[in-house]
Amino acid sequence: MKNTSKKSNMLFSVFMLYSFYIFFCSCEKNSTPNPMPQLPPITMDGKNTFGCKVNGDIFLPYKPFGDLTTGPILNFYYTAAKELYIAARANQITYFESVKVYAICPDTGIFNIVIKPGDDIVFYSNKSGEYHDYELSDSNSYNLIRILKLDTLKYIIAGTFQFTGYDPIKKDSVYITEGRFDIKYKE
């Protein structure tokens, strides 16, 4: 009887090992891990895209599922007075950031980013746990927008931008680089 019991235990052990082997070998590994965020390509088709780098980190408009805050994550207009305004917001779980671009752009070409009347903040963040307002650094000729396409018949405006923001209270700068947008605006 002892011999049968040993055989049963051994068969049970082999069966369990084989079952574990089959189970773990049949599990597929995720061959496509979560991709790193990337800036949208520079396009000129009215795709309503926006992206830039904030101090080297990619910034994209984002609102997580279940976020009940109001307001769009990408807001823009282009007026008959040739004013272009874009505001993009990224709401993360523990912080938010916003990038704002304002310029007078009568045609394609390179123009200075300027302060929007009544709104002197170009970037704000509470990522560090404190709220930071950044104004446009006026000591920098780096604050530029390049309009690549302006189609007033199809209502498309596309381009690139870069600027430096400065927090005069914290004496801190933020560098917005590799900015790009492709928007279809309303009349």
Solvent accessible surface area in square Angstrom, and as a share of the most:
residue,aa,sasa,rsa
1,M,205,0.92
2,K,166,0.70
3,N,113,0.58
4,T,88,0.51
5,S,59,0.38
6,K,145,0.62
7,K,135,0.57
8,S,60,0.39
9,N,98,0.50
10,M,137,0.61
11,L,125,0.62
12,F,127,0.53
13,S,57,0.37
14,V,85,0.49
15,F,126,0.52
16,M,67,0.30
17,L,127,0.63
18,Y,130,0.50
19,S,40,0.26
20,F,108,0.45
21,Y,135,0.51
22,I,82,0.42
23,F,117,0.49
24,F,132,0.55
25,C,82,0.49
26,S,77,0.50
27,C,68,0.41
28,E,164,0.74
29,K,187,0.79
30,N,114,0.59
31,S,103,0.67
32,T,104,0.61
33,P,99,0.63
34,N,138,0.71
35,P,117,0.74
36,M,154,0.69
37,P,77,0.49
38,Q,141,0.62
39,L,28,0.14
40,P,21,0.13
41,P,97,0.61
42,I,86,0.44
43,T,25,0.15
44,M,83,0.37
45,D,90,0.47
46,G,12,0.12
47,K,120,0.51
48,N,72,0.37
49,T,38,0.22
50,F,5,0.02
51,G,0,0.00
52,C,0,0.00
53,K,50,0.21
54,V,13,0.07
55,N,87,0.45
56,G,52,0.50
57,D,85,0.44
58,I,60,0.31
59,F,7,0.03
60,L,55,0.27
61,P,31,0.19
62,Y,97,0.37
63,K,72,0.31
64,P,19,0.12
65,F,215,0.89
66,G,54,0.52
67,D,33,0.17
68,L,164,0.82
69,T,72,0.42
70,T,125,0.72
71,G,42,0.40
72,P,87,0.55
73,I,53,0.27
74,L,32,0.16
75,N,69,0.36
76,F,44,0.18
77,Y,77,0.29
78,Y,14,0.05
79,T,44,0.26
80,A,104,0.81
81,A,68,0.52
82,K,73,0.31
83,E,46,0.20
84,L,0,0.00
85,Y,21,0.08
86,I,0,0.00
87,A,17,0.13
88,A,1,0.00
89,R,36,0.13
90,A,4,0.03
91,N,12,0.06
92,Q,66,0.29
93,I,152,0.77
94,T,118,0.68
95,Y,51,0.19
96,F,58,0.24
97,E,19,0.09
98,S,4,0.02
99,V,0,0.00
100,K,33,0.14
101,V,0,0.00
102,Y,13,0.05
103,A,0,0.00
104,I,81,0.41
105,C,0,0.00
106,P,70,0.44
107,D,84,0.43
108,T,67,0.39
109,G,29,0.28
110,I,109,0.56
111,F,44,0.18
112,N,97,0.50
113,I,5,0.03
114,V,59,0.34
115,I,73,0.37
116,K,49,0.21
117,P,102,0.64
118,G,92,0.88
119,D,35,0.18
120,D,68,0.35
121,I,31,0.16
122,V,9,0.05
123,F,5,0.02
124,Y,40,0.15
125,S,9,0.06
126,N,41,0.21
127,K,103,0.44
128,S,85,0.55
129,G,68,0.66
130,E,90,0.40
131,Y,121,0.46
132,H,23,0.10
133,D,53,0.28
134,Y,13,0.05
135,E,64,0.29
136,L,23,0.11
137,S,15,0.10
138,D,140,0.72
139,S,106,0.68
140,N,48,0.25
141,S,104,0.67
142,Y,68,0.26
143,N,9,0.05
144,L,55,0.27
145,I,1,0.00
146,R,125,0.46
147,I,3,0.01
148,L,51,0.26
149,K,61,0.26
150,L,32,0.16
151,D,32,0.17
152,T,71,0.41
153,L,159,0.79
154,K,124,0.53
155,Y,65,0.25
156,I,11,0.06
157,I,0,0.00
158,A,0,0.00
159,G,0,0.00
160,T,32,0.19
161,F,7,0.03
162,Q,55,0.24
163,F,0,0.00
164,T,7,0.04
165,G,0,0.00
166,Y,79,0.30
167,D,5,0.03
168,P,53,0.33
169,I,153,0.77
170,K,93,0.40
171,K,150,0.63
172,D,59,0.30
173,S,34,0.22
174,V,2,0.01
175,Y,112,0.42
176,I,0,0.00
177,T,36,0.21
178,E,88,0.39
179,G,1,0.01
180,R,34,0.12
181,F,4,0.02
182,D,1,0.00
183,I,0,0.00
184,K,98,0.42
185,Y,14,0.05
186,K,176,0.75
187,E,172,0.77
